[in-house]
């Protein structure tokens, strides 16, 4: 089954790579695709695992749209910056 989660803080392909790689590690995810411009993550997998996927996205710094405010939102932006940098490094190493 496929479902989508709108998220915040996606800036580039590095962010997308991090999201795809980390979500692929979850048992409830078969695959994930990221639409950077739209800020949407499409997940193929068990929809019953949606809460686990949303929690992992938050941990990475890409909270579901409208779920992080104030300090949580600032922390998510900081995490996403690091996550983005790691994704860019991983992409560069893969080439």
N, C-alpha and C positions, 0 to 999 in steps of 0.2 A: 504494500500500500504506500502511496505517496502523499505527502502533506508539506505545507510551507510554513515557515516562521519568518516574520519580518523582524529584522534586527537593526540595532544602531551601531555606529562607529566603523562600518566597513569602508575602507578608503581605497584599496587597491588589490591587485592580484596577489600580493603577499598575504593580505588579510584572508582572502579567499582560500589560498593554499593551506594556511594554518587551520582554518575552519574545516576544510575537507579532510585533511590528514587526521585531525583530532577526533572528528565525528566518526571517521572510519574505524577508530579503535573501540567504539561502543558496540556491544553485542546487539543492540536494538536497531542499528543502522546498517543497511546494505550498501548504500552509497549516498553521497550528498553533492549537490551542485550549488554554486553561489552566483547570484546575479548582483555584481558589485554596484552598478548604477542604481538598481532598485532597492538594494539592501534586503534581499530576500534569499533565504536558504531553503532549497527544496530537498527534502529527505525522502529516500526510499527505505522503507523498513517498517518495523512494528509501530503503529500509531500509539499503542499503549505505552511506548517508551518516550512519548513526546516530552514529558516532564524531565526525564533524564537528559534529553537533548537540549532543552531550554536551560537546564542547570549547567551543562557543560559550556554552552555558548556564553552564559553569564560569567562563568569561571575564566573563560578566555578573554573576556572584555567586550563581548558582543551581546548585550542583553536584548531580550525580546522588546520590541518597540513599546514604550510606555510603562515598562516595569521597573526602571531604575530612575530615582530622582535624588537630587542633592548630592550628598557625599557618595552614595552608591554610584551615581552617574559619573562623578569625577573619577572614582576608582576604576570604573569600567573603561573610561577613556584612557587612563594611564595603562591599564592592562592591554587594551587593544593596540596601543602604540608599540609595546614590547612584542606582542603577538605578531603584529604587522612586520616588524623588523626581522623576527625569526623566520617568518614566511618568505620574505625577500631573500634572506640568506639561503634558505633551503632551495628556493627556485634557482638561484644562481649556481649552487652546487650541483643541482640536477642536470644542468646544461653542459 
